[in-house]
Every structure is written in structure tokens, then in C-alpha cells.
Amino acid sequence: MSDPFNGTWGIDSSESFVWDDERKKHVVDEIGEEVITLRIENGVQDYEVLYGDQPKIRIGYTAPYDGKEWVPYAVREIISTADDPAAELEAFKRRIKASGGERERRFEVGHPYGFVRLVYTDERTHYRVSRNPTNGNAQHIMLRRMADDGRSYLATVLDVHGITYRIRKFVRLE
């Protein structure tokens, strides 16, 4: 039987939120587009995401569930049509609340965005634990939980302080 997460998933931006530290509340996530392709076979998850709209950032990893090694979650490509791609990237990081402090994210092609380990709980529940590629400190933990009907899933990200930082709903595209 095929894993229920296998397929291509798109963000439902009307049901996706990010924590705003300044306002101390969840606000609409301004990620733009997010398309995730998951392929799971023999306990190994191949994950690729096309993240954002201006620019689009392709990031991915291939990792076994319950593995002992940290796997690089690498930036594979940054697609920009801007006259100043670096400024566009910085504006994107500010928009998604990833431009400073503990939530700062590094988007450099060929470099890890983070290091991850996956935990398989059951066929509808997976966790991804992430650590910072620069200093090795904890970065976040994400719960991915499939809906009963298998047509959507919720990805909930907790930061190192236990704050529910991102809540994203994804719907099956194929």
C-alpha cells in the first residue's frame, strides 16, 4: 500500500498562519506559494518544496524515518527575476518572519537550511526535528498530521520556546 503522504501538496493560504513576535499573535502567513512533493518508500522520505513566490526557493532532503544521523535540508535553487535578487530574498525573509534572531534562515544554494531527523509515529503522523546548520542548536520541531479523508494535512511548527510558530494547511494537488 502506498503511503498516504505520497503526492504533491499545495498550501491553503486561507488556513495558514505564522506567529508575529511584535503583535504576539498569529497572522496570515505571507509565504505566497508553497508546493511540496513527498515520496515515501521503504521508510525513506524524499521531500522537496518550492517555497515562496518572490523569489521561489527549492529546498529538499532525503531521510529515513527514525534514523540516527542528521540529514542536510539543502537549498537546491533560488529562482528570481528581480533586478536585485539579494534584496528580493531579504524582503521575502522579512515577510515570512525569518529575517533575524533565532528564526533567521539562511537561503544559499548548496548549503543546508537546517539538519533534520524524521520520526514515524503512524501512517498519518510524522515529526521532523530540525537543528541549526551553523551552530547545531535546536531549530524547531514540526508535526505533520494527515486529515481523516487523506485530502489534506496540517503542518504545525513549534519553535525552541514551545511557541506554535507556523500552522500550515496543505491540500492534495495530485
C-alpha positions as CSV (number, residue, x, y, z in Angstrom):
1,M,0.0,0.0,0.0
2,S,1.2,3.5,-0.9
3,D,2.0,5.9,1.9
4,P,-0.9,8.4,2.3
5,F,1.6,11.4,2.2
6,N,2.9,10.4,-1.2
7,G,2.0,13.1,-3.7
8,T,2.1,16.8,-4.4
9,W,0.6,19.2,-1.9
10,G,-0.2,22.9,-2.1
11,I,-0.6,25.4,0.7
12,D,-4.1,26.6,1.6
13,S,-3.1,30.2,2.4
14,S,-6.5,30.9,3.9
15,E,-5.8,28.4,6.7
16,S,-2.1,29.0,7.2
17,F,-0.6,31.3,9.8
18,V,2.7,32.4,11.3
19,W,3.5,33.8,14.8
20,D,4.2,37.5,14.8
21,D,6.6,38.3,17.8
22,E,5.8,42.0,17.7
23,R,2.0,41.6,17.8
24,K,2.1,38.5,20.0
25,K,-0.4,36.7,17.8
26,H,-0.8,34.5,14.7
27,V,-1.1,36.4,11.5
28,V,-1.7,35.3,7.9
29,D,1.4,33.7,6.5
30,E,2.6,35.7,3.6
31,I,4.6,32.8,2.1
32,G,2.9,33.2,-1.3
33,E,3.1,29.8,-2.9
34,E,4.3,26.6,-1.4
35,V,4.2,23.3,-3.2
36,I,5.6,20.2,-1.5
37,T,6.3,16.8,-3.2
38,L,6.6,13.8,-0.9
39,R,7.7,10.4,-1.9
40,I,7.9,7.8,0.8
41,E,9.2,4.3,0.1
42,N,10.7,1.6,2.3
43,G,10.8,4.0,5.3
44,V,12.7,6.8,3.5
45,Q,11.1,10.2,2.8
46,D,12.1,12.2,-0.2
47,Y,10.9,15.7,0.3
48,E,11.1,18.7,-1.9
49,V,9.4,22.1,-1.5
50,L,9.1,25.0,-3.9
51,Y,8.9,27.7,-1.3
52,G,7.6,31.3,-1.8
53,D,6.8,33.4,-4.8
54,Q,9.3,36.2,-5.0
55,P,11.8,34.5,-5.1
56,K,10.9,30.8,-5.3
57,I,13.3,28.7,-3.3
58,R,13.7,24.9,-3.9
59,I,14.7,23.1,-0.8
60,G,14.8,19.4,0.0
61,Y,16.2,16.3,1.7
62,T,16.1,12.5,1.6
63,A,15.9,11.0,5.1
64,P,14.9,7.7,6.7
65,Y,12.3,7.6,9.4
66,D,13.8,7.1,12.9
67,G,17.4,7.4,11.5
68,K,20.2,8.3,13.9
69,E,22.0,10.7,11.5
70,W,21.2,14.3,10.9
71,V,20.4,14.9,7.2
72,P,21.0,18.2,5.4
73,Y,17.8,20.0,4.4
74,A,19.6,21.8,1.5
75,V,18.8,24.8,-0.6
76,R,18.8,23.4,-4.2
77,E,17.8,26.5,-6.2
78,I,16.7,30.1,-5.9
79,I,14.6,31.4,-8.8
80,S,14.5,35.1,-9.1
81,T,13.6,37.5,-11.9
82,A,14.3,40.6,-9.8
83,D,16.9,43.2,-10.7
84,D,18.3,42.8,-7.2
85,P,17.9,39.1,-6.2
86,A,19.6,39.7,-2.8
87,A,17.2,42.5,-1.9
88,E,14.3,40.3,-3.0
89,L,15.5,37.5,-0.8
90,E,15.8,39.7,2.2
91,A,12.3,41.1,1.7
92,F,11.0,37.6,1.4
93,K,12.7,36.6,4.7
94,R,11.1,39.6,6.5
95,R,7.7,38.8,5.0
96,I,7.8,35.2,6.3
97,K,9.2,36.2,9.7
98,A,12.6,34.5,9.2
99,S,15.0,37.5,8.9
100,G,16.5,37.7,12.4
101,G,17.2,36.2,15.8
102,E,16.6,32.6,16.5
103,R,14.3,32.3,13.5
104,E,16.8,33.6,11.0
105,R,17.0,31.3,8.0
106,R,19.9,31.0,5.6
107,F,19.0,30.6,1.9
108,E,22.2,29.8,0.0
109,V,22.3,27.3,-2.9
110,G,24.2,24.2,-2.0
111,H,24.1,25.0,1.8
112,P,21.9,23.4,4.4
113,Y,18.8,25.3,5.5
114,G,18.9,23.0,8.5
115,F,19.7,19.5,9.5
116,V,16.7,17.2,10.1
117,R,15.7,13.8,11.6
118,L,12.3,12.2,11.0
119,V,10.1,10.4,13.4
120,Y,7.5,8.0,12.2
121,T,4.6,7.7,14.6
122,D,1.8,6.2,12.5
123,E,0.7,6.3,8.8
124,R,-1.0,9.7,9.4
125,T,1.5,11.3,11.8
126,H,5.2,12.2,11.3
127,Y,7.6,14.6,13.1
128,R,10.5,16.4,11.7
129,V,13.1,17.7,14.2
130,S,15.5,20.4,12.9
131,R,18.7,21.9,14.1
132,N,20.6,24.9,13.0
133,P,23.3,24.2,10.4
134,T,25.6,26.9,11.8
135,N,25.8,26.2,15.5
136,G,24.0,22.8,15.9
137,N,21.4,24.2,18.2
138,A,17.7,23.2,18.2
139,Q,15.7,25.0,15.5
140,H,12.2,23.6,15.6
141,I,10.0,20.6,15.6
142,M,7.2,20.0,13.1
143,L,4.2,17.8,13.4
144,R,2.7,16.7,10.1
145,R,-0.8,15.2,10.6
146,M,-3.0,13.8,7.8
147,A,-6.7,14.6,7.8
148,D,-9.1,11.6,8.1
149,D,-10.1,11.9,4.4
150,G,-6.5,11.9,3.2
151,R,-7.0,15.0,1.1
152,S,-5.2,17.5,3.3
153,Y,-2.7,17.7,6.2
154,L,-1.7,20.2,8.8
155,A,2.0,21.0,9.4
156,T,2.4,22.6,12.9
157,V,5.9,24.0,13.8
158,L,7.0,24.7,17.4
159,D,10.0,26.9,17.9
160,V,12.6,26.2,20.6
161,H,10.4,28.1,23.2
162,G,7.4,25.9,22.6
163,I,5.6,28.7,20.6
164,T,3.4,27.4,17.8
165,Y,5.3,29.4,15.2
166,R,3.7,28.2,11.9
167,I,0.4,26.5,11.2
168,R,0.1,25.5,7.6
169,K,-2.6,23.5,5.8
170,F,-1.7,21.7,2.7
171,V,-4.2,20.2,0.2
172,R,-3.5,17.4,-2.2
173,L,-2.8,18.5,-5.8
174,E,-2.0,15.1,-7.2
